[in-house]
């Protein structure tokens, strides 16, 4: 490919980005909505949680539930005594979107075939979606305001926020007993529908547990060897998430496990997503900078159990 061809490709790519954005780089509303769909599609976790497109940098999540007894002994024609009347439990948490920026360098070779097929716009959005989705999932999981990593220190992720119901595996492996302990640590009102809950852990941890099931000398054990069947523990699906930590502990070989309802995790992204570009003609590279604001909160943190010091095999 000639130098002029390279420059032409980068110019066309830059024109496509200009067409996607308005108002100083802001994605048009339809494109911002599509970009958010790409974020959830490309992530193993974000597609399961409650994803909140935010109209501003802050958003309140209001919760209402009846935690105590509602029904009491009654008499025909008489209202309940004041002490027997029920009042809902009201609570709220606030999503406070933090600023993140990403810079992506895309060589002109990536665009060559796509321009010929007229699919450059889709290619750019997919490349951005994959990169941003991966990084957003990382901070949603591993964010910690005490971290030495400035990126992770932007906010507390789901591991750092889970504080109420903690089970210490004491360097023990991923076992059925550990999953049972996690389930027991969860208050009873949060574990009525166990199949709606999820155990989230490192991908290697899921493989370790799968291997223990495969060791059974039964037809079911053979299935875990031969096929990628879903794994359950005490009726709760076990989900391996690639970006869950697998290098914790003194030996850098431990992980954590989260047990909760996936919709209890709220991830908010402000709709004002900015995408800007610049061409580096000499290098044949298009530089794209994406800016967005995001946050994550549990709607009900007591509805989460966390295992720590879990040994990977």
Backbone bond lengths (Angstrom), bond angles and torsions (degrees), N, CA, C in turn:
res aa  C-N    CA-C-N  psi(-1)  N-CA   C-N-CA  omega(-1)  CA-C   N-CA-C  phi
1 X - - - 1.463 - - 1.525 108.55 -
2 X 1.333 118.73 137.22 1.451 122.28 -177.30 1.506 111.42 -80.59
3 X 1.345 115.01 166.73 1.464 120.49 178.79 1.519 109.77 -61.15
4 X 1.362 117.31 -42.27 1.458 120.69 -179.13 1.520 110.64 -64.43
5 X 1.336 117.58 -35.88 1.458 120.49 176.96 1.520 110.21 -63.14
6 X 1.318 116.66 -43.16 1.463 120.89 178.88 1.532 110.69 -59.79
7 X 1.325 115.51 -46.66 1.456 119.28 -178.25 1.522 110.95 -64.30
8 X 1.334 115.43 -39.08 1.463 119.53 179.40 1.522 111.34 -62.78
9 X 1.337 115.86 -41.07 1.468 120.00 179.50 1.523 110.64 -63.01
10 X 1.346 116.53 -44.93 1.454 119.68 -179.36 1.518 111.55 -65.02
11 X 1.357 116.65 -37.68 1.453 119.92 178.69 1.526 110.49 -64.74
12 X 1.329 116.69 -42.05 1.460 119.74 178.88 1.521 110.69 -65.63
13 X 1.322 116.55 -39.40 1.463 119.67 178.65 1.524 110.26 -63.38
14 X 1.348 116.61 -41.14 1.457 120.31 179.38 1.529 110.68 -65.21
15 X 1.336 116.83 -36.46 1.465 120.60 178.04 1.521 110.43 -65.41
16 X 1.326 116.47 -38.10 1.463 119.91 178.55 1.516 110.25 -63.37
17 X 1.355 117.57 -43.53 1.462 120.76 178.03 1.520 111.21 -62.30
18 X 1.340 116.53 -39.13 1.455 119.30 178.54 1.518 110.84 -63.55
19 X 1.315 116.18 -34.96 1.461 121.00 178.56 1.522 111.62 -69.82
20 X 1.335 117.09 -28.36 1.461 120.95 -178.93 1.514 112.47 -77.45
21 X 1.333 117.26 -24.19 1.463 120.05 -170.17 1.519 111.77 -115.13
22 X 1.330 114.48 156.67 1.459 121.82 176.33 1.517 108.00 -139.64
23 X 1.324 115.94 160.80 1.458 119.67 172.62 1.512 113.87 60.24
24 X 1.334 117.83 52.95 1.462 120.77 176.10 1.507 114.16 74.65
25 X 1.317 117.09 32.44 1.457 120.55 175.76 1.505 114.89 104.59
26 X 1.324 119.12 -5.99 1.465 120.80 179.34 1.522 110.24 -68.13
27 X 1.331 116.14 134.30 1.456 119.42 174.14 1.521 109.16 -64.36
28 X 1.321 115.93 139.27 1.453 120.28 172.90 1.526 108.74 -59.18
29 X 1.345 118.52 150.46 1.469 120.31 -176.23 1.518 114.46 -50.19
30 X 1.326 117.02 -43.39 1.466 119.71 -179.18 1.516 110.89 -65.57
31 X 1.338 116.43 -38.91 1.454 120.04 -179.95 1.534 111.19 -71.90
32 X 1.336 117.40 -35.74 1.465 119.93 176.52 1.521 110.59 -62.78
33 X 1.324 116.98 -40.96 1.457 121.51 178.10 1.524 110.91 -64.02
34 X 1.322 116.28 -42.16 1.463 120.38 178.69 1.527 110.47 -65.92
35 X 1.329 116.65 -39.18 1.461 120.82 -179.94 1.522 110.46 -63.27
36 X 1.331 117.56 -39.92 1.464 120.69 178.33 1.522 111.01 -65.72
37 X 1.320 117.20 -35.36 1.466 119.82 176.33 1.518 110.34 -64.14
38 X 1.344 116.48 -37.65 1.459 120.15 177.44 1.529 110.94 -64.27
39 X 1.338 116.74 -38.02 1.466 120.13 179.87 1.519 110.62 -58.64
40 X 1.326 116.76 -45.78 1.463 120.03 -177.77 1.528 111.43 -73.91
41 X 1.312 116.94 -32.83 1.462 120.63 -179.19 1.520 111.93 -66.65
42 X 1.333 116.35 -37.81 1.458 120.42 -174.13 1.529 112.91 -84.39
43 X 1.332 118.19 -8.51 1.462 121.37 -175.06 1.518 111.05 -104.57
44 X 1.334 116.10 142.02 1.464 120.37 177.37 1.519 111.34 -76.96
45 X 1.331 118.49 -19.49 1.461 122.11 -178.39 1.523 112.49 -107.91
46 X 1.335 117.74 -44.08 1.459 121.03 -172.39 1.525 112.50 -62.34
47 X 1.322 117.23 -26.44 1.456 119.90 179.13 1.520 113.59 -73.56
48 X 1.339 117.44 -11.09 1.463 121.26 -178.61 1.525 113.06 -103.58
49 X 1.316 117.50 -21.91 1.461 121.09 -174.96 1.522 110.10 -84.34
50 X 1.352 115.90 178.78 1.466 120.69 172.77 1.521 107.90 -83.60
51 X 1.324 115.85 110.88 1.466 121.11 -176.71 1.525 107.99 -96.53
52 X 1.333 117.16 121.88 1.464 122.77 -171.84 1.533 110.31 -111.89
53 X 1.356 118.43 101.89 1.473 119.02 168.70 1.526 108.38 -68.31
54 X 1.321 117.62 120.74 1.462 122.33 -173.22 1.525 110.93 -98.23
55 X 1.341 115.88 133.59 1.453 120.35 177.30 1.508 113.18 -76.86
56 X 1.329 117.13 -15.14 1.457 123.08 178.21 1.508 109.44 -149.71
57 X 1.335 118.27 -179.49 1.470 120.44 -177.25 1.529 113.58 -71.19
58 X 1.347 117.77 -12.95 1.460 121.32 177.33 1.527 109.96 -128.46
59 X 1.348 115.45 146.53 1.462 120.20 177.90 1.520 109.06 -151.83
60 X 1.334 116.17 132.93 1.456 121.14 178.14 1.524 110.37 -91.61
61 X 1.343 115.42 138.71 1.469 122.07 173.45 1.523 106.59 -109.13
62 X 1.297 116.61 111.26 1.458 121.84 -177.72 1.514 110.35 -94.10
63 X 1.334 116.16 135.93 1.459 122.83 -179.45 1.523 109.53 -121.47
64 X 1.332 116.79 139.70 1.454 121.77 174.21 1.520 108.75 -137.98
65 X 1.316 117.50 130.99 1.460 121.81 178.27 1.526 109.31 -156.27
66 X 1.316 115.03 161.21 1.457 121.66 175.41 1.524 107.64 -107.04
67 X 1.312 116.37 102.70 1.452 120.46 -175.51 1.515 113.86 -82.84
68 X 1.331 117.54 -26.62 1.462 120.79 -178.04 1.513 112.55 -105.20
69 X 1.315 116.04 -169.81 1.465 122.02 -178.96 1.526 110.01 -70.32
70 X 1.342 115.66 136.23 1.459 122.28 177.48 1.527 110.79 -103.22
71 X 1.339 116.94 -42.70 1.464 121.35 -177.75 1.523 111.75 -84.81
72 X 1.319 115.37 140.81 1.463 122.99 177.04 1.524 108.71 -138.09
73 X 1.299 115.58 166.45 1.470 119.33 175.76 1.521 109.08 -63.60
74 X 1.352 115.92 132.67 1.451 119.96 -175.83 1.507 112.60 -123.55
75 X 1.336 115.57 164.67 1.461 122.95 175.57 1.515 108.25 -124.77
76 X 1.317 117.34 138.83 1.447 122.42 -178.05 1.523 110.77 -58.85
77 X 1.325 115.10 129.47 1.459 120.42 176.19 1.507 114.39 80.51
78 X 1.315 118.99 4.19 1.465 121.34 -179.26 1.533 110.44 -123.98
79 X 1.324 113.80 137.70 1.474 117.24 176.40 1.519 109.33 -79.05
80 X 1.309 114.36 160.30 1.460 119.93 179.33 1.523 110.51 -68.00
81 X 1.329 115.13 149.95 1.455 120.41 174.65 1.526 109.58 -63.02
82 X 1.287 116.33 154.47 1.470 121.10 -176.43 1.522 111.85 -55.12
83 X 1.320 117.74 -36.79 1.456 120.71 -178.36 1.510 113.72 -71.77
84 X 1.349 117.38 -14.77 1.464 121.20 -179.60 1.529 112.32 -98.17
85 X 1.287 117.20 -4.41 1.459 119.40 -179.16 1.527 110.48 -78.01
86 X 1.321 115.13 141.24 1.472 121.01 -175.49 1.523 111.38 -95.55
87 X 1.299 114.61 143.54 1.447 122.01 176.75 1.529 108.42 -124.99
88 X 1.320 117.37 128.54 1.468 118.31 -178.43 1.523 111.93 -67.19
89 X 1.330 114.53 150.95 1.457 120.34 174.14 1.522 108.29 -85.40
90 X 1.306 117.20 118.77 1.461 122.39 -179.21 1.519 109.65 -107.63
91 X 1.309 116.29 134.44 1.461 120.57 177.00 1.521 108.83 -150.23
92 X 1.311 115.37 164.51 1.455 119.26 177.33 1.522 109.60 -152.32
93 X 1.315 114.44 150.01 1.460 120.75 171.40 1.520 107.26 -126.56
94 X 1.297 116.21 155.91 1.464 120.35 -175.89 1.517 111.17 -117.78
95 X 1.321 115.55 127.71 1.456 121.08 170.69 1.529 107.73 -83.61
96 X 1.318 116.07 124.69 1.463 122.45 -179.02 1.525 107.49 -122.37
97 X 1.320 115.76 92.92 1.463 121.20 -169.52 1.526 111.74 -65.46
98 X 1.333 115.40 127.53 1.462 122.84 178.60 1.525 110.46 -97.10
99 X 1.316 115.95 152.48 1.458 121.58 -174.47 1.530 111.78 -82.48
100 X 1.337 115.51 131.73 1.466 122.46 175.58 1.526 108.85 -132.31
101 X 1.319 115.05 143.57 1.462 120.65 175.85 1.522 109.79 -129.40
102 X 1.306 115.33 145.38 1.460 120.24 176.88 1.513 110.51 -136.76
103 X 1.312 116.43 143.03 1.463 121.22 178.14 1.520 108.69 -122.38
104 X 1.326 115.11 126.57 1.462 121.32 -176.77 1.529 108.50 -120.31
105 X 1.320 116.46 128.90 1.464 121.28 175.66 1.529 108.09 -105.55
106 X 1.332 116.09 120.89 1.462 120.65 -176.90 1.524 109.41 -117.71
107 X 1.341 117.78 115.86 1.467 120.54 179.60 1.524 111.26 -64.63
108 X 1.331 115.65 151.32 1.457 119.94 -177.71 1.527 111.93 -62.88
109 X 1.348 117.32 -25.04 1.458 119.88 -179.16 1.529 111.61 -61.65
110 X 1.330 115.66 -30.63 1.466 119.83 -179.90 1.514 110.96 -63.10
111 X 1.351 115.58 -31.22 1.458 119.76 -173.10 1.534 113.94 -89.56
112 X 1.307 117.52 -16.64 1.459 120.75 -169.30 1.528 113.01 -52.65
113 X 1.323 117.19 -57.26 1.461 119.97 -176.79 1.525 111.54 -68.92
114 X 1.315 116.08 -32.79 1.454 119.47 -176.68 1.521 112.05 -68.19
115 X 1.319 117.55 -34.67 1.458 119.98 176.66 1.517 109.83 -64.91
116 X 1.331 117.06 -40.93 1.459 120.58 179.65 1.517 111.12 -63.44
117 X 1.341 116.93 -31.96 1.465 120.04 -179.50 1.530 111.94 -94.17
118 X 1.326 117.11 0.03 1.449 120.00 178.85 1.516 113.78 69.53
119 X 1.350 118.78 28.33 1.455 122.11 -175.41 1.528 112.23 -117.48
120 X 1.302 117.60 21.85 1.457 120.33 -174.63 1.523 111.88 -63.12
121 X 1.319 116.79 -41.10 1.460 119.66 -179.39 1.520 111.12 -57.63
122 X 1.335 116.54 -45.31 1.467 120.96 179.65 1.518 110.87 -65.15
123 X 1.342 116.76 -38.87 1.457 120.72 179.94 1.526 111.33 -61.95
124 X 1.338 116.67 -45.78 1.457 120.40 -179.57 1.525 110.73 -61.36
125 X 1.329 116.35 -46.15 1.453 119.91 -178.31 1.527 111.45 -64.81
126 X 1.332 117.44 -39.18 1.459 120.56 179.99 1.529 111.13 -68.10
127 X 1.333 117.10 -41.15 1.463 119.98 178.53 1.525 110.73 -63.06
128 X 1.324 116.29 -44.57 1.462 119.90 177.23 1.521 110.93 -64.25
129 X 1.337 115.90 -44.09 1.457 120.29 -178.35 1.516 112.15 -58.85
130 X 1.321 117.26 -43.81 1.457 120.76 -179.79 1.528 111.63 -64.54
131 X 1.333 116.32 -44.70 1.462 119.77 -177.37 1.523 111.49 -67.25
132 X 1.329 116.41 -46.49 1.464 120.21 -177.66 1.524 110.87 -69.43
133 X 1.333 117.04 -38.54 1.469 121.13 179.91 1.515 111.12 -60.99
134 X 1.319 116.85 -43.59 1.468 120.98 179.36 1.519 111.27 -60.91
135 X 1.338 116.57 -45.70 1.463 120.11 -177.05 1.526 111.96 -72.87
136 X 1.334 116.52 -36.34 1.458 119.37 177.99 1.522 110.31 -65.20
137 X 1.322 117.44 -40.82 1.461 120.45 178.09 1.529 110.68 -63.24
138 X 1.329 116.43 -37.10 1.468 119.43 179.74 1.519 111.62 -61.77
139 X 1.341 117.63 -45.83 1.463 119.49 -178.21 1.521 111.33 -74.77
140 X 1.332 118.08 -30.14 1.464 121.27 175.67 1.528 109.92 -62.12
141 X 1.322 117.28 -37.25 1.461 121.50 -179.07 1.527 111.60 -85.00
142 X 1.331 116.40 -51.73 1.466 121.52 -167.26 1.519 114.71 -104.32
143 X 1.330 117.80 2.43 1.455 119.65 179.81 1.523 111.86 -55.98
144 X 1.330 116.75 139.02 1.465 121.98 -178.68 1.526 107.51 -156.56
145 X 1.315 116.59 115.34 1.466 120.26 -176.31 1.521 112.74 -63.72
146 X 1.331 118.26 -11.96 1.463 121.26 176.38 1.533 112.21 -96.04
147 X 1.324 117.16 1.89 1.457 121.37 -176.36 1.529 111.21 -69.36
148 X 1.331 115.56 148.88 1.460 121.03 174.67 1.525 111.55 -78.81
149 X 1.327 116.96 -11.72 1.464 122.51 177.73 1.532 107.84 -86.01
150 X 1.336 118.55 115.06 1.471 120.49 -177.25 1.519 113.48 -56.88
151 X 1.321 116.98 -32.99 1.466 120.55 179.01 1.516 110.62 -65.66
152 X 1.331 117.80 -49.97 1.459 121.34 -178.89 1.520 112.01 -71.78
153 X 1.339 117.95 -22.46 1.460 121.30 -178.28 1.523 113.20 -77.80
154 X 1.327 117.30 -1.57 1.459 120.56 -179.83 1.530 112.67 -65.39
155 X 1.332 116.69 -32.90 1.464 120.15 -177.38 1.527 109.55 -160.09
156 X 1.329 115.44 164.43 1.462 121.27 173.68 1.531 109.24 -86.82
157 X 1.325 116.28 125.85 1.450 121.05 178.18 1.522 111.38 -86.50
158 X 1.324 116.19 -170.04 1.467 120.36 -173.41 1.520 112.33 -69.05
159 X 1.319 118.57 -27.36 1.468 119.73 177.67 1.526 110.56 -73.43
160 X 1.321 116.62 -44.25 1.468 119.83 -178.86 1.529 111.57 -68.45
161 X 1.325 117.79 -32.62 1.465 121.06 -177.12 1.530 112.88 -76.20
162 X 1.323 117.76 -24.07 1.470 121.06 -177.84 1.526 109.81 -77.23
163 X 1.329 117.03 103.11 1.458 122.02 -174.11 1.527 114.16 -127.08
164 X 1.318 118.38 -19.65 1.473 120.73 -170.06 1.520 113.66 -77.99
165 X 1.315 117.86 -41.87 1.468 121.95 -172.35 1.522 109.10 -124.38
166 X 1.322 115.99 87.03 1.466 121.85 -173.79 1.523 110.47 -110.85
167 X 1.334 115.77 131.33 1.463 123.00 176.61 1.528 108.09 -113.21
168 X 1.318 117.05 124.87 1.465 121.58 179.37 1.525 108.72 -93.20
169 X 1.341 115.71 112.24 1.462 120.21 179.74 1.526 112.03 -74.26
170 X 1.337 117.36 -11.33 1.470 122.11 176.91 1.522 112.12 51.80
171 X 1.333 115.77 47.37 1.468 122.75 179.03 1.523 112.66 65.74
172 X 1.314 117.00 21.09 1.463 120.63 174.64 1.518 110.72 -84.70
173 X 1.338 117.93 159.68 1.463 121.71 -177.04 1.535 112.18 -80.37
174 X 1.325 115.39 178.15 1.461 121.66 176.80 1.527 107.93 -78.34
175 X 1.327 116.71 110.69 1.459 121.22 -176.28 1.519 110.63 -135.54
176 X 1.321 114.56 168.56 1.462 120.71 175.73 1.523 110.67 -60.22
177 X 1.325 117.00 -39.22 1.459 121.23 -179.86 1.531 111.22 -62.49
178 X 1.327 117.00 -39.48 1.462 120.58 179.16 1.525 110.29 -65.08
179 X 1.321 117.25 -43.59 1.466 120.33 177.89 1.530 110.75 -62.91
180 X 1.316 117.03 -37.61 1.469 119.99 177.23 1.532 110.99 -64.05
181 X 1.332 116.13 -41.12 1.462 119.99 178.44 1.538 110.84 -62.82
182 X 1.323 115.96 -39.06 1.462 119.86 178.07 1.528 110.87 -63.22
183 X 1.319 115.74 -44.80 1.464 120.28 -178.85 1.523 110.64 -63.37
184 X 1.343 117.06 -40.26 1.465 120.81 178.46 1.522 111.98 -68.02
185 X 1.334 116.65 -27.70 1.464 120.22 179.53 1.523 111.98 -72.25
186 X 1.321 116.34 -21.04 1.454 121.15 179.65 1.526 109.20 -79.46
187 X 1.335 119.95 128.80 1.462 121.09 177.82 1.524 111.45 -52.36
188 X 1.341 118.23 140.85 1.474 122.05 -173.84 1.521 114.49 -51.54
189 X 1.339 117.74 -35.94 1.470 118.73 -176.14 1.531 112.47 -66.37
190 X 1.346 117.26 -17.50 1.465 120.08 -179.19 1.522 113.02 -95.61
191 X 1.339 117.75 -2.35 1.468 118.65 -176.83 1.522 112.95 -123.36
192 X 1.330 116.10 28.86 1.466 119.29 179.68 1.527 111.42 -70.01
193 X 1.341 116.80 -40.53 1.467 121.43 179.54 1.526 108.27 -110.72
194 X 1.328 115.51 84.98 1.467 120.42 -171.31 1.524 112.92 -63.64
195 X 1.329 117.90 -33.68 1.463 119.38 -177.90 1.526 112.32 -68.41
196 X 1.324 117.21 -15.49 1.465 119.60 177.37 1.529 111.50 -86.27
197 X 1.321 117.08 -14.31 1.461 121.18 176.94 1.526 110.20 -79.76
198 X 1.319 116.13 169.52 1.458 121.46 175.82 1.527 109.89 -142.10
199 X 1.348 115.22 138.08 1.458 121.26 165.79 1.525 106.68 -92.95
200 X 1.324 117.57 116.94 1.460 121.72 176.26 1.529 108.90 -106.46
201 X 1.338 115.12 132.57 1.467 120.13 -178.51 1.517 109.46 -156.44
202 X 1.317 116.52 174.53 1.462 121.30 179.23 1.527 110.08 -61.19
203 X 1.319 115.94 148.83 1.460 120.93 -178.91 1.525 111.20 -56.96
204 X 1.332 117.76 -38.74 1.464 120.76 179.09 1.527 111.17 -67.18
205 X 1.327 117.03 -32.40 1.458 120.37 176.97 1.513 111.89 -65.75
206 X 1.324 116.15 -39.52 1.465 119.88 176.61 1.527 110.57 -64.01
207 X 1.331 116.27 -39.11 1.466 120.34 177.67 1.527 110.87 -65.38
208 X 1.337 117.23 -40.06 1.473 120.60 178.11 1.523 110.53 -59.49
209 X 1.313 116.41 -46.12 1.465 120.12 -178.87 1.528 110.46 -67.79
210 X 1.317 116.51 -39.26 1.471 120.56 177.57 1.528 110.26 -60.28
211 X 1.319 116.52 -39.81 1.467 120.33 179.56 1.530 111.47 -63.12
212 X 1.339 116.98 -38.61 1.467 118.78 179.02 1.523 111.03 -64.61
213 X 1.333 116.46 -35.12 1.468 119.88 177.63 1.522 110.67 -72.13
214 X 1.336 116.33 -35.36 1.464 120.16 -179.05 1.518 112.57 -69.36
215 X 1.345 117.78 -20.24 1.466 120.86 -179.14 1.526 112.85 -72.25
216 X 1.316 117.26 -13.59 1.457 119.49 178.85 1.524 110.17 -67.86
217 X 1.313 116.15 133.14 1.476 121.00 -178.41 1.526 109.89 -83.32
218 X 1.337 114.62 61.43 1.461 120.75 -179.64 1.528 109.06 -137.26
219 X 1.334 115.60 170.91 1.461 119.80 176.48 1.518 111.23 -61.82
220 X 1.337 116.31 -36.06 1.457 119.89 177.48 1.515 111.29 -64.83
221 X 1.327 116.99 -39.64 1.451 120.14 176.74 1.516 111.69 -61.69
222 X 1.330 117.44 -38.76 1.465 121.30 177.09 1.520 111.49 -62.54
223 X 1.315 116.62 -35.36 1.464 119.98 -179.26 1.523 111.36 -62.84
224 X 1.329 117.27 -36.73 1.456 120.11 -179.63 1.522 111.38 -71.37
225 X 1.327 117.67 -21.30 1.460 121.89 176.67 1.529 110.56 -83.38
226 X 1.318 115.52 -42.15 1.463 121.24 -169.86 1.521 114.12 -89.29
227 X 1.326 118.41 -26.48 1.463 121.24 -175.26 1.526 110.70 -133.90
228 X 1.314 114.52 165.72 1.459 120.47 179.59 1.528 109.83 -97.52
229 X 1.324 116.03 58.06 1.459 120.76 -179.09 1.525 109.86 -72.87
230 X 1.336 117.85 150.02 1.472 120.25 177.54 1.527 111.40 -60.14
231 X 1.312 116.21 148.84 1.459 122.67 -178.88 1.528 109.08 -109.30
232 X 1.327 116.38 136.85 1.458 121.83 178.66 1.526 109.69 -125.52
233 X 1.329 114.67 153.72 1.469 121.93 172.41 1.517 107.19 -136.60
234 X 1.317 116.28 116.92 1.472 122.11 -177.27 1.521 111.53 54.52
235 X 1.325 115.84 36.65 1.454 120.78 178.08 1.510 115.30 83.73
236 X 1.336 117.70 -0.70 1.462 122.01 -178.69 1.537 109.38 -105.73
237 X 1.343 118.88 128.43 1.466 120.64 177.48 1.528 112.05 -58.79
238 X 1.324 115.24 140.20 1.462 122.35 176.61 1.522 107.62 -106.07
239 X 1.329 116.76 119.58 1.467 121.74 -172.36 1.523 110.10 -118.27
240 X 1.313 116.57 119.18 1.459 121.08 174.80 1.518 110.28 -82.30
241 X 1.331 117.10 128.72 1.461 122.52 -179.03 1.529 107.94 -118.35
242 X 1.338 118.43 116.87 1.465 120.60 -174.09 1.524 115.02 -54.73
243 X 1.335 118.45 -31.83 1.463 120.14 -175.98 1.519 113.53 -92.16
244 X 1.337 118.06 3.16 1.461 119.19 170.10 1.528 108.11 -67.26
245 X 1.328 117.92 143.39 1.473 119.97 -175.18 1.527 112.01 -65.05
246 X 1.325 116.00 140.69 1.461 121.63 175.80 1.526 111.16 -130.42
247 X 1.342 115.71 17.19 1.471 120.41 -175.68 1.526 111.56 -130.56
248 X 1.320 117.02 30.72 1.464 120.60 -179.69 1.528 110.49 -84.68
249 X 1.326 116.95 171.97 1.460 121.73 176.90 1.512 112.66 81.71
250 X 1.327 115.06 172.94 1.463 121.71 -178.13 1.528 111.44 -60.92
251 X 1.329 116.50 -38.28 1.458 119.88 -178.81 1.506 114.56 -90.75
252 X 1.319 117.66 7.45 1.467 122.61 -178.50 1.528 111.99 53.57
253 X 1.347 116.33 39.02 1.457 119.81 -177.53 1.531 111.38 -140.43
254 X 1.315 116.05 30.15 1.458 120.28 178.43 1.525 110.49 -121.61
255 X 1.328 116.13 165.43 1.451 121.47 -178.72 1.525 109.89 -142.99
256 X 1.317 116.84 177.96 1.451 124.26 172.35 1.522 109.36 -119.09
257 X 1.313 115.96 161.18 1.466 121.84 176.63 1.523 108.35 -129.04
258 X 1.311 116.56 138.12 1.461 122.17 175.69 1.522 108.80 -114.59
259 X 1.337 116.28 133.45 1.461 122.32 173.75 1.525 108.00 -118.63
260 X 1.325 117.55 119.14 1.457 121.57 178.14 1.521 109.09 -167.21
261 X 1.323 115.73 173.01 1.462 120.96 170.15 1.525 107.24 -79.60
262 X 1.324 119.03 129.67 1.478 119.36 -176.23 1.523 113.39 -57.35
263 X 1.333 117.77 -32.65 1.461 120.20 -179.06 1.530 112.01 -75.09
264 X 1.321 117.13 -6.82 1.458 120.96 173.91 1.528 110.99 -74.06
265 X 1.330 116.02 -17.65 1.464 121.77 178.93 1.530 107.85 -92.52
266 X 1.323 116.75 118.14 1.465 121.78 -179.83 1.523 109.11 -109.26
267 X 1.324 116.12 119.57 1.462 122.09 176.94 1.521 107.73 -111.77
268 X 1.328 115.76 119.80 1.457 120.54 -179.13 1.511 111.96 -108.30
269 X 1.332 115.94 136.58 1.467 122.03 174.88 1.530 107.79 -129.32
270 X 1.320 116.20 125.51 1.462 120.81 178.38 1.516 109.27 -67.88
271 X 1.332 115.47 134.80 1.468 121.03 -174.74 1.528 112.94 -63.32
272 X 1.324 118.21 -22.35 1.457 120.05 -178.23 1.528 110.24 -79.33
273 X 1.315 115.10 81.64 1.465 122.62 179.07 1.523 108.23 -95.24
274 X 1.325 115.98 128.10 1.464 120.49 -176.34 1.530 109.73 -107.85
275 X 1.327 115.93 132.06 1.465 122.06 177.35 1.526 108.13 -129.05
276 X 1.332 116.19 120.15 1.467 120.87 -179.61 1.524 108.84 -128.55
277 X 1.327 115.66 155.12 1.463 119.27 -175.23 1.517 111.65 -138.87
278 X 1.340 115.11 158.46 1.465 122.49 174.72 1.521 107.34 -150.05
279 X 1.327 115.72 144.29 1.467 120.06 -178.38 1.527 110.52 -97.40
280 X 1.335 115.99 138.30 1.462 122.65 170.60 1.517 105.76 -112.26
281 X 1.321 115.72 92.53 1.465 120.99 -171.91 1.519 111.37 -64.05
282 X 1.342 118.06 -42.03 1.460 120.55 -175.85 1.521 111.80 -64.06
283 X 1.333 117.55 -33.90 1.457 121.21 -179.54 1.526 112.66 -91.40
284 X 1.322 116.79 -11.25 1.460 118.73 -177.34 1.518 111.80 65.34
285 X 1.325 115.43 43.88 1.456 120.64 -175.38 1.528 109.57 -133.21
286 X 1.323 115.34 138.73 1.455 120.80 171.83 1.520 108.31 -101.11
287 X 1.333 116.38 124.04 1.454 122.09 178.83 1.528 108.46 -97.08
288 X 1.313 115.68 126.41 1.464 120.94 179.38 1.515 108.71 -122.14
289 X 1.320 116.65 127.78 1.464 122.57 178.13 1.523 108.15 -112.34
290 X 1.327 116.00 124.15 1.462 121.09 178.17 1.524 108.44 -114.07
291 X 1.327 116.33 134.62 1.455 122.91 -179.25 1.523 108.76 -124.76
292 X 1.337 116.46 128.52 1.463 119.85 177.01 1.520 110.01 -148.40
293 X 1.322 114.96 164.67 1.469 121.95 176.28 1.518 108.94 -118.14
294 X 1.336 116.92 136.26 1.456 120.45 -176.66 1.518 110.75 -149.34
295 X 1.332 115.51 158.93 1.462 121.91 176.35 1.519 108.37 -154.47
296 X 1.337 116.47 165.20 1.464 122.14 176.37 1.525 108.64 -140.79
297 X 1.325 115.63 138.91 1.457 121.03 176.80 1.535 108.48 -147.51
298 X 1.335 115.42 149.27 1.456 120.07 166.70 1.523 107.99 -79.37
299 X 1.322 116.94 135.75 1.457 119.56 172.43 1.529 109.44 -65.74
300 X 1.346 116.78 -40.23 1.460 122.41 177.42 1.527 108.54 -136.39
301 X 1.313 116.23 99.43 1.464 119.87 -178.81 1.527 112.82 -63.73
302 X 1.355 120.83 -32.74 1.468 119.17 175.47 1.531 113.56 -62.97
303 X 1.311 117.13 -15.05 1.466 120.80 177.54 1.511 112.99 -87.20
304 X 1.332 116.85 25.82 1.471 122.59 -179.17 1.517 109.30 -130.29
305 X 1.323 117.12 137.05 1.459 122.04 170.49 1.521 108.34 -120.59
306 X 1.336 115.90 143.10 1.461 120.34 -177.26 1.514 110.53 -130.93
307 X 1.322 116.11 132.94 1.467 121.59 173.03 1.522 108.21 -100.54
308 X 1.329 116.42 134.05 1.459 121.12 178.41 1.529 109.82 -118.97
309 X 1.336 115.71 164.04 1.470 121.54 177.80 1.518 111.81 57.33
310 X 1.329 116.43 44.86 1.466 121.99 179.94 1.529 108.21 -92.33
311 X 1.329 116.51 121.95 1.453 122.40 -175.53 1.536 111.13 -82.14
312 X 1.321 116.12 128.57 1.463 121.16 172.88 1.517 109.82 -90.26
313 X 1.334 116.26 145.71 1.462 120.75 -176.30 1.519 111.68 -86.17
